[in-house]
């Protein structure tokens, strides 16, 4: 059994302090530290190339093994940036979009391919961490577990939220949604 932890990056600076790539704010660093203290050891850590994901992994206490290109979970003409926050049942809406849109299916497949490459790079009993972006975790999560009851999954992933997936070598066997502490966000 292997485990894959997928997390959204922490909060970024706003306004002129934001900078190129949206660097983490002090509150973002504090949240990432808190979340990192609960995750345990990771044998492989992968982020997007965006500074906010790299900084989140480092603030969590991990060295980044690889920073890779990740497609957006927002699909032009189908899923607009941060649309998921307006959907009353976001995970069911993702499932419907997966069934109806080849472009959405392709975006999910791209993320799942990355998840599988990461899992293929670690041995049995190992854990891997991917730090990604909002909208880029929910979609492949629904695609990875199409037959799971998602009715209690709640809202889309906020900063440092994510999921831990158990993988038996051929398929995902369980998902555990993991929400970040709320007292540290502004």
C-alpha positions as CSV (number, residue, x, y, z in Angstrom):
1,X,0.0,0.0,0.0
2,X,1.2,3.5,-0.9
3,X,-0.3,6.8,0.1
4,X,-0.6,10.0,-1.9
5,X,-1.2,13.3,-0.1
6,X,-2.5,16.1,-2.4
7,X,-2.7,19.6,-1.0
8,X,-3.5,23.0,-2.3
9,X,-0.9,25.7,-1.7
10,X,-1.1,28.1,1.3
11,X,-2.3,31.8,1.2
12,X,-0.4,34.3,-0.9
13,X,0.5,37.9,-0.5
14,X,-2.1,40.4,-1.9
15,X,-1.9,43.7,-3.8
16,X,1.5,45.1,-4.8
17,X,3.3,42.6,-2.4
18,X,2.0,39.7,-4.4
19,X,4.9,39.6,-6.8
20,X,5.4,37.3,-9.7
21,X,4.2,33.8,-8.9
22,X,2.2,34.8,-5.9
23,X,4.6,34.2,-3.0
24,X,3.2,33.1,0.3
25,X,2.1,35.5,3.0
26,X,3.1,35.2,6.6
27,X,-0.3,33.7,7.4
28,X,0.3,31.2,4.5
29,X,3.7,30.2,5.9
30,X,2.1,29.7,9.4
31,X,-0.7,27.6,7.9
32,X,1.7,25.4,5.9
33,X,3.9,24.8,8.9
34,X,0.8,23.7,11.0
35,X,-0.4,21.4,8.2
36,X,3.0,20.0,7.6
37,X,3.4,19.0,11.2
38,X,0.5,16.6,10.8
39,X,1.5,14.8,7.6
40,X,4.4,12.6,8.6
41,X,7.3,11.6,6.5
42,X,7.1,11.8,2.7
43,X,9.4,9.8,0.4
44,X,8.8,12.1,-2.6
45,X,7.5,15.7,-2.8
46,X,6.4,17.2,-6.1
47,X,5.0,20.7,-6.7
48,X,4.0,22.8,-9.7
49,X,6.6,25.2,-10.9
50,X,4.7,28.1,-9.2
51,X,6.6,29.7,-6.3
52,X,3.5,29.4,-4.1
53,X,3.5,25.6,-4.3
54,X,7.2,25.3,-3.8
55,X,7.1,27.6,-0.8
56,X,4.2,25.7,0.7
57,X,6.1,22.4,0.5
58,X,9.1,24.0,2.1
59,X,7.1,25.7,4.8
60,X,5.5,22.3,5.5
61,X,9.0,21.0,6.3
62,X,9.8,19.1,3.1
63,X,12.5,19.4,0.4
64,X,11.0,19.6,-3.1
65,X,12.2,16.7,-5.2
66,X,10.6,18.0,-8.5
67,X,8.7,21.0,-9.7
68,X,6.6,20.1,-12.8
69,X,4.2,21.8,-15.2
70,X,0.6,21.1,-14.2
71,X,-2.4,21.9,-16.4
72,X,-5.1,24.0,-14.9
73,X,-8.3,22.4,-13.5
74,X,-10.1,25.4,-15.2
75,X,-11.1,24.5,-18.7
76,X,-11.8,27.4,-21.1
77,X,-15.5,27.6,-22.0
78,X,-16.5,24.9,-19.4
79,X,-15.0,25.6,-16.0
80,X,-14.2,29.3,-15.2
81,X,-11.6,30.3,-12.6
82,X,-13.0,29.6,-9.1
83,X,-16.4,28.5,-10.5
84,X,-16.4,25.6,-8.0
85,X,-17.0,28.0,-5.1
86,X,-20.4,28.9,-6.6
87,X,-21.6,25.3,-7.1
88,X,-24.0,24.0,-4.4
89,X,-22.6,20.4,-4.9
90,X,-19.1,20.9,-6.3
91,X,-18.0,17.3,-6.5
92,X,-21.3,16.2,-8.2
93,X,-20.9,19.0,-10.6
94,X,-17.4,17.9,-11.4
95,X,-18.7,14.3,-12.0
96,X,-21.4,15.7,-14.4
97,X,-18.8,17.8,-16.3
98,X,-16.5,14.7,-16.6
99,X,-19.3,12.8,-18.1
100,X,-20.2,15.6,-20.6
101,X,-16.9,17.2,-21.6
102,X,-13.9,15.6,-23.4
103,X,-11.9,18.7,-22.4
104,X,-12.7,18.3,-18.7
105,X,-11.9,14.6,-19.0
106,X,-8.5,15.4,-20.6
107,X,-7.6,17.9,-17.8
108,X,-8.5,15.3,-15.2
109,X,-6.5,12.6,-17.1
110,X,-3.4,14.9,-17.1
111,X,-3.5,15.3,-13.4
112,X,-4.1,11.6,-12.8
113,X,-1.2,10.7,-15.0
114,X,1.0,12.9,-12.8
115,X,-0.4,11.2,-9.7
116,X,0.4,7.8,-11.1
117,X,3.9,8.8,-12.1
118,X,4.5,10.0,-8.6
119,X,3.1,6.8,-7.1
120,X,5.2,4.7,-9.5
121,X,8.3,6.5,-8.1
122,X,7.8,5.3,-4.5
123,X,7.9,1.9,-3.0
124,X,5.3,-0.1,-1.0
125,X,4.6,1.5,2.4
126,X,5.8,4.9,1.1
127,X,4.1,8.3,1.1
128,X,4.3,11.0,-1.6
129,X,3.1,14.6,-1.5
130,X,1.9,16.8,-4.3
131,X,1.3,20.5,-3.7
132,X,-1.0,21.9,-6.3
133,X,-3.6,24.6,-7.0
134,X,-7.3,25.1,-6.3
135,X,-9.5,23.6,-8.9
136,X,-6.7,21.2,-9.9
137,X,-7.3,18.7,-7.1
138,X,-11.0,18.3,-7.0
139,X,-11.5,17.4,-10.6
140,X,-8.9,14.5,-10.8
141,X,-10.1,13.4,-7.3
142,X,-13.6,12.8,-8.7
143,X,-12.1,11.1,-11.8
144,X,-9.9,8.8,-9.6
145,X,-12.8,7.6,-7.5
146,X,-15.9,7.6,-9.8
147,X,-18.0,5.2,-7.7
148,X,-17.4,6.8,-4.3
149,X,-20.3,8.6,-2.5
150,X,-19.2,12.3,-2.6
151,X,-22.3,13.7,-0.9
152,X,-20.4,14.5,2.4
153,X,-17.2,15.8,0.8
154,X,-18.3,19.4,1.4
155,X,-16.8,22.5,-0.2
156,X,-14.0,22.8,-2.7
157,X,-10.5,22.8,-1.2
158,X,-9.4,26.0,0.5
159,X,-5.7,26.8,1.2
160,X,-3.8,23.8,2.4
161,X,-6.8,21.5,2.2
162,X,-6.5,18.3,0.3
163,X,-6.9,14.6,0.4
164,X,-4.9,11.5,1.3
165,X,-5.4,8.6,-1.1
166,X,-4.5,5.0,-0.4
167,X,-3.2,3.1,-3.5
168,X,-2.8,-0.7,-3.7
169,X,-0.5,-0.7,-6.7
170,X,-3.3,-0.8,-9.3
171,X,-6.1,1.5,-8.0
172,X,-7.1,4.0,-5.3
173,X,-8.8,2.1,-2.5
174,X,-9.7,4.9,-0.1
175,X,-9.8,8.7,0.1
176,X,-9.6,10.8,3.3
177,X,-10.4,14.4,2.8
178,X,-8.2,16.6,4.9
179,X,-9.1,20.1,5.9
180,X,-6.6,22.6,7.2
181,X,-7.1,24.3,10.5
182,X,-9.4,27.3,10.1
183,X,-8.0,29.5,12.9
184,X,-4.8,30.4,11.0
185,X,-6.5,31.9,7.9
186,X,-7.1,35.6,7.7
